[in-house]
Amino acid sequence: MRLLRLVAALVVLAQGPALAAQELPRLRQYDSATQDSLRSIVAAVAADRLPASAVINKVQEGAARGAPAARVIAVARQVASALGDARRALGAESHENEIIAGATALRAGVPLDALVEVRRERPVGTATTGLVVLTDLVSRGVGVPQAREAMLRVLRADRTDDAVRRLQSSVAHDVPGPDPARAARSVSRFLSALGDPPPATPTKSPPDALEPG
């Protein structure tokens, strides 16, 4: 269920600049200087053909929590930067859901080259689930190196997303909340049951995507 909610949220977020323009008037709870700064950030993201709705979503989250204007502006800039980095790692042809999922992973502490590796295992349009689950593992306390290794193992074991979903479900069942020790054990058990990793057979990355460093 957690994975389904995350994917559903990504679909809502990926409705693009039209949604961003529609939602901007709702930012009037901040003063005019804050509104101008936020509109400038959103406009720059939209002009760069990135999913500006991801920035709007974060701004609205902050507003709902009563976050101060300076914090909301800072987070909006962070999300904008992460969206650009995610597209650079995944390639300009990446779908908006992939870019948003990649940006979320980066903000959770997943390194840029992990996104590059996921792209090498999944062609354009099919990396969203892997990126969402990678972020979910890290949020549950799985260390980034172990989460990254686990994700690459399951992506190589099953060219569909079935193994990815099983990994997420298994860890979610064992670890309902952040618990690094339990999360690490849960991932290790799953990988042991998965068996020996198959040889890497990466797909062809988009020509403008980054290469693993």
GIURPE-V187215 format. One record per pair of residues at least 12 apart in sequence whose C-alpha atoms are under 6 Angstrom apart, sorted by the first residue. I is the first residue (numbers start at 1). J is the second residue. D is the distance in Angstrom with one decimal. If there is no record, write none. Layout:
i=I j=J d=D
i=I j=J d=D
This chain:
i=10 j=97 d=5.9
i=13 j=53 d=5.4
i=13 j=54 d=5.5
i=14 j=96 d=5.7
i=14 j=97 d=5.8
i=16 j=51 d=4.9
i=16 j=52 d=5.9
i=16 j=53 d=5.6
i=17 j=46 d=5.6
i=17 j=52 d=5.4
i=20 j=52 d=6.0
i=20 j=53 d=5.1
i=55 j=76 d=5.5
i=59 j=72 d=5.9
i=82 j=103 d=4.7
i=83 j=103 d=5.0
i=86 j=99 d=5.6
i=86 j=102 d=5.2
i=86 j=103 d=5.3
i=87 j=99 d=5.6
i=89 j=116 d=5.3
i=89 j=209 d=5.3
i=89 j=210 d=5.0
i=90 j=116 d=6.0
i=90 j=119 d=5.9
i=90 j=209 d=5.2
i=91 j=206 d=5.7
i=91 j=208 d=5.3
i=91 j=209 d=4.0
i=94 j=124 d=5.5
i=95 j=125 d=5.5
i=98 j=128 d=4.7
i=101 j=131 d=5.8
i=101 j=132 d=5.8
i=105 j=135 d=5.0
i=113 j=212 d=5.5
i=116 j=212 d=5.9
i=120 j=202 d=5.2
i=120 j=203 d=5.4
i=120 j=205 d=5.4
i=121 j=202 d=4.8
i=121 j=203 d=5.5
i=140 j=177 d=5.8
i=140 j=178 d=4.1
i=141 j=178 d=5.0
i=141 j=179 d=5.3
i=141 j=180 d=4.1
i=142 j=180 d=5.5
i=142 j=183 d=5.3
i=142 j=184 d=5.5
i=153 j=197 d=6.0
i=171 j=186 d=5.7
